[in-house]
Amino acid sequence: MILKDRRALARLMALEGLSQRGLAERAGWRSHSYVGRLVAGQARAVSPDAATRIATALGVSVVDLFDDVAS
């Protein structure tokens, strides 16, 4: 899955009052470095599981944030 817009991710995080570390924790990860790379635009591809975790943590649908690679 490919992140559509890193700025949209950052805006949703801000609306939820979440830091990179906070989003990572809410998504069930110990490290926040991958979230940081997504927000910075250094990474775009995520696994379907990671996309689901991020979207769920932010209270949005996966399709709001990510494109399916097969599309």
N, C-alpha and C positions, 0 to 999 in steps of 0.2 A: 504494500500500500504506500502511496506517495502523499506526503503532506501538501495540501493545496496552497496554503498561505501561512507562512510563519508569523506574520503580523496578526492574523486572525487568532492563531493559537495564543499569542502574547496578550491580545485583548481579552480573550475568554479567561485567561489566567488572572488578569487584573480584575475583571468583573467578579470573579470568585474569591479574590483576595489571596491568591496562591502564588507563592514563589516557585522557582524551579524545583527546589527541594520539597516544597509542599505538594506540588503536583506529583512528583515521583513517589512520595510517601503514600498519597491517596491512591495512586495507581498500583501500589504494592511492591515498589522497587526500593532497594536500599540506597542506591546511588542516584544522584540527580544529574550526572554528567550527560547522559543521553538526551534528557529533556533540554539541557542547556545547549547541546549541539543542534537540536531541532529549532529552538527559538532563535539561535544565532544564524541559522541558515547553512550550517556546516554539514548537516545531514537532512535528508528528506524521506528516505525509505524506512519503513517500519514493518514489522510482521503484522499479520492480521490481529494476533493476540494483543500486541502493543497498541495498535490503533484502537481496539475495543477498550482497553484499559484507560487510555488517555481520554477518549470520548466520554466514557462512563464517568470518569473522575470529574469531568467538566460539565456533565449533565447535558450533553448534546449527542446527536446521532453521529455514527462513524462517517457517514457520507457528507456531513457538514464540514469535516476537517480533512478527509482523505479521499483520494481517488484510488480505485482498484487498478492494480498494475495491468490486469488483463483487459481493461477497458480501452 
